[in-house]
Structures are given as structure tokens and as C-alpha cells.
Amino acid sequence: MSQGSGVSVDPIFLDGSDSYQPPLPGTVGSVLTAATRKLPASAGPVAELELFLALPPVPDARLVGLTWPGQASAKPLSSGAVLLPEATVTRRRFDSHGDGDVLIDQDVRLTDDGGDLVRQASASWCASRASVPAPDPATDEIASPAWGEALAVRLGSDPAFTSSVSTFDGSIGLASRSSAGLAVVEFRIYRGTIIETGRKSLDGATYAVEADALTWAELITGRHDDYVRFAARGLFTVRGSGFQYLRLTKTMRIMVWHARKMGQEARRG
Amino acid sequence: MGSADYLDIDGRLGFVETYGSGRPVLCVHTAGQHGFQYRYAARAIAERGFQAIVVDLPGHGRSEPAADSPVSDLSWYGDWCIRVLRELSVDRPYLLGCSIGGKIVLDIGTKVPDELSGMVSMAAYGQRGSKGRSARPWGLEDSGSPSNRERSFYGHAALVGRSCPPEVTQMIAEMHAREDWQITVPDQTAWGRQDIWDSLPKITCPTYLVVGEDDFGVPVARVKATAARIPGARVATLPGVGHYPMEELPDFADRFVRWIAELEER
């Protein structure tokens, strides 16, 4: 007998990694990497800035914003330092008509030759609609009300989810931090039913699970469901009732599972 | 077929299974768990010329709780294992442990290195845990620690390596979900507290440290730093493997035999 034979596998362990399809270039979760660059002798902010801007998400993108957090605690970069720029798309915002320019947010990281992160910035780009892959409501604006409504439809039809919240009366929030601010969606739940989804419930969230936009993008579009690993690293934080968050452990796992599944199905068409 | 017995140690019964009749190997489980974790590996190790001796630590599995339970000191468990070996008159055993079991065999190695043939310590290191975890009395209260079962289920599933089949991952998670928190929480406290850094050079028996690259709870760098303080210690890093090599790897026994052969070449 082999280990685990005959076991009916909980869908939560079928994270889609065996049939994984990575995000299309230019969509949320897609990663661009440049060749390593050696900082010139005149290393300074300008040289670092050039590295941050080395990886536009699509060829015709124009830079419209750059958030470059204070690096006071970071070690200074010396001339000759070898750095690897890497950029991940974290959000795409299409205009309501779908035919205007597209706003694309990127998280840009510079790592040294030892693999350590030494600089990080958020860049916003504007690109023509024609140069950008088609909208993907499952990943374009994670933690937005529209994204939440699509997720709520799936959750509402999953008996595992409704059962897990059958004794809950409150609101669960999911929040994503970025240079554009805090995107939040709240799910108002009563006795197993999501009765409202929106930016804010009347009494506010019982608890809200928050992470930066890069963490959400990697969680929702990555090969593996890394929620627990990310949480263990402190990448997710909880505001509000930590007790209720722990009580609804299974609920959170199911929500992440469906959010990832929603993205995977969209990518497979 | 294996055999099983209860040993009376200080008035409390401890459960021990034995498989095979070759060179003895004491097998020690992870936090909150019991000898079940070696249910496949022990037989396979025995078939390869060893006598696998699988213990349930006090309060775990089929062993009675310690008189002074809860135990939150891995050194106490190390002393208990030494008592088991002496009760069974085991001569120069190998030690095999994982997680707290890995730390327990390191502890034993610092105390009686001359009585050992060698050891394989998995998913363990010799420093305090990353948070230097102190006692968490609220963790022993149901009111302070909701959904323990689900948290254990999903939390331990995430510790399993990515090359492990989902049905095996689920089994590992289900067995963790069945734990008694009055035992598991003190085990975790003990894991965080143990600090045998200064004693590691006393481990003079051949030693192999094994760590899964997917085990996010045990940084490879810490394991290598531990090995650097143990004379002649070797390190094996396992791609795609997490916190439970003896359950995750279908060829675990063959790997164990190779590790022992390498130690004996020393």
C-alpha cells in the first residue's frame, strides 16, 4: 500500500500547480527581469532611477508616476555594485469604456548579486489600449469592489464556504496597499450568506486582511497557493478582530483558493 | 511484522514499537505527533538491515503523559529517550529525529556521544527558534486559541514540500489536526526555547543534518551554521521536500541507508 492511497483529496490541496499557466506578459503577476547591471562610477540616485525604469510593462508605456520610498535605512550602493532589476505588474486600470489608455502599476525591485533586496519602488505607466492584453477582471484590480463581487458569486455557490461562515455575523475585508492608496473590498456575511459586497460595509469590517499589492499579485497569480507561507513571513496583517480571523481560518483559505481559481480559469479561457 | 511494548519509566508508561533486528535506530517524531510518522519508513529501514525503534514521547500517541506534564523542555525528552535506550539495552544506536525529534537527537548527542553510532537530525538546528518563543499560556486555553484544528490542518500542510503528492500532504495535515493542544503548544514552546549552541561541539559521533528546501520553518542557513559547530557533520538539502522527509519521500529508507553509509566512511 502506498502512502495516502484511497484518500479523497480536499480541493484545497489541488492548487492548480500541476496545470499552471503563468500570467500573460503585461498582465497582473507577470514578471520582467533585465540583465544584471553594474552601477557606474557615478553611482547615485540617477543611476538607481534608470534601473527602476528599465522595464516598462509594454513597449510603448509612458511613465506617469514613481514612488520611491525613503531609503534612509538602506545601505548605500557603491559604484560597481551588480544589481538585478525585476518588475512585477500589480494592477491594471482600464477606463470605463475600455478603449482609452491603460494605467499599469508595477513593483520594481533591485537585488544584489547575493540575492538580497536592496531597493524597491512602485512605478505607474500609461499605455495605449492596443498595446495591452485584454482586460482580466479576475486579476486586474485585486481587492476592488468589482473583483470582490466576482469572487462573492463563486463563494456563494460553494457549500464549503457557506458552511464555514454559517455561524458568522460580520464583515470580512480584503485590502491591498499600493502607491495608489488602499484598495479594500468587504464582504458582509450573515449566517452563511454574503448579503453585500462593496468598498465598505455599514459597521466596517469585523477584520480585514491586508498586504501590499505585490504580495496579492503573487498570491493570486503564482503557481502555488502560498497564503500560509506569506502570512508566516508577516506579509499579511490583520486589522480588527484577530480572534474572528483565527476562528475563520478555513474561510480565508477557501477565499484565497477561489480567488486563485478565478484567475486560473480566466487565463485558460 | 513489528512488535510493541509499554515501558514503565518513572511510573508512566511509554509506548515503543520495534521493527527488524539489525543495527538499532531510535526514531523520534515531530511536535504533537507520534510514531505514526514512521509507519512506512520504519518497516522499510528494517528491511534494509536495521532495527527501527519508534517511540511515542510522553503525552504523545499511546504514551502516558509525563508526571510533570506539560513538558516544554526538549532536554527532558532527550533524557527520556536515553532512559528508553537503556531500558531496552540498546547498544550503540543510531538516532533519527525530525523537527523537535531532530532537536532531541542533537540534545542526546551532546550528552552521550560516545554511546552512539551516529545520528541523522532532520528539520532542526541548534539555536533558539527565530522568535525565541517564550511560554504562551493563552495557547493552552480554548478561549484564547480558536480553530486550533483548522489552523493546524492548513498550517502544517503548508510545511510539506511541493513535490509531495496532495493525498500525502492531506494525510500529514489530518494527523496534525488530531493533536492535543496541551501537548503540541508546549512542544512548540520547547522548540523555540532550546539553545544547545554552545554544546554542539560535544557531538563527536558521526552526524548528518537533513533539511528540506521547501521547509519555510527551518532556514537552510541555520542548519548549515549548526553543522559547522559539530565536528565532521554533513548536510543534505532536499529539493522539493518540506518539514517531513520520512513521510514525504517514498524512497526515504534508501536515502537513510546512504546517509549512514556516508557517515561510516568518515
Interface residues (C-beta under 8 A of the other chain):
Chain A: S2 Q3 G4 S5 V7 V9 D10 I12 F13 L14 S17 H224 D226 Y227 V228 R229 A232 R233 F243 L246 R247 L248 T249 K250 R253
Chain B: Y40 S145 P146 S147 E150 R151 Y154 G155 A157 A158 R162 P165 P166 E167 V168 T169 Q170 M171 F216 G217 E247 P250
